[in-house]
C-alpha cells in the first residue's frame, strides 16, 4: 500500500529532480491508482474504504505536484526546508514588476481590440517562453543549492503562471466567439 510519509519522488520511485521523467511518472501513477483506487475497496470495511480514499488523494496530489513545473519547484524547495509563502512574500525586483505591469497593460489593450488573435498568440508565446526560462533558471539555482535565488525565481514563476492562465482563458473565450472584455 501507499506510505503517506514518503515524499512524492519516493512514492513514484523517481530520483529527486527538477525534471523527473514524465512518462515514467505517468506509468507509476497509473500503477498506483490501480492499487489504491477506492472502487477496488467497495466491498471492504469502512476503515479500509476511508484509507483507500486517503491513499488515492495522496497519489493524485503527488502526481499533479510533480507534473506541473511551478508546483514541483515549490515542492522541491519544501523538501529542502524552505516553505515558499506565495501569498505574503511577494517582494520582487523593480525591473520584473515593471515588465509585469507592461504585460498586464498589453492584456488590457488586447481585450479592447476588434481582432486580437495575432497579439494574443504573441503574448501566449512570450509568457510560455518566459515560464520556460524561469524554470531553467530555477533548475540552475536548485542544482547549485542557491535556494534563496531559487525561491525568488519561483515567485516570478507564480506571476507568469497566473498570466498564462488568464491568457488561456481569453483564448478560450475567443475560440467560443465570446467578447474578451468582461463588462
Secondary structure as GFF3:
##gff-version 3
##sequence-region A 1 183
A	DSSP	alpha_helix	8	11	.	.	.	ID=ss1
A	DSSP	alpha_helix	22	36	.	.	.	ID=ss2
A	DSSP	three_ten_helix	38	41	.	.	.	ID=ss3
A	DSSP	alpha_helix	46	67	.	.	.	ID=ss4
A	DSSP	alpha_helix	69	79	.	.	.	ID=ss5
A	DSSP	alpha_helix	94	112	.	.	.	ID=ss6
A	DSSP	alpha_helix	117	143	.	.	.	ID=ss7
A	DSSP	alpha_helix	147	175	.	.	.	ID=ss8
###
